[in-house]
Structure formats: structure tokens, C-alpha cells
Amino acid sequence: MRAADWSLLFGVVMKDFSEATFVPEMVDAMTEALDASVATLPHPVSSTQVNLLAESILRTAQSGERDPAILQRMALLELTITPRE
């Protein structure tokens, strides 16, 4: 997922992050974390799952975490404990 894709998610799904800004290196780390997270999920991967992962990564990065492996781990953990509808 590239920076343009993140901006789409900001506007459509993640209203809490509409004012968030990240340096290009952080966008790269978040992209790496999201791609790695999605790659671990069984297919088919739903857009809801991707959005939940992205929201978690954004939230964790916004709190100061910079390590893609930790961003990924936190996102997958949150996805695991998120109640299913």
C-alpha cells in the first residue's frame, strides 16, 4: 500500500486520522507493516480486515512506534481480539 492508498483510507474510513501527518520514512514503515500483516491472513482477506489492520497501524504509529515489526504485531493482535459482527 503506497502513500496514495493511505490517503484514501484516511478520508473514507479513518476519520480519526484525518489530521495525522507522517514523514515518508514512517509511511514506508507503516506500509511494510500493513503488507506483512495482510500476507499472514488466510484468503480471502476482507476489506474490513485490511481497514482494521490499517487503523491499528496508524494508531500505534501516531503514538510514536516506528518499528514495522512491532506495528505489524500490534495490528495482528488487535485484529485477533476485535469482536466479530
Buried (B, 14 or more C-beta within 10 A) or exposed (E): BEEEEBEEBBEEBBEEBEEEEBEEEBBBBBBBBBEBBBEEBEEEBEEEBBBBBBBBBBBBBBEEBEEBEBBBBBBBEBBEEEEEE
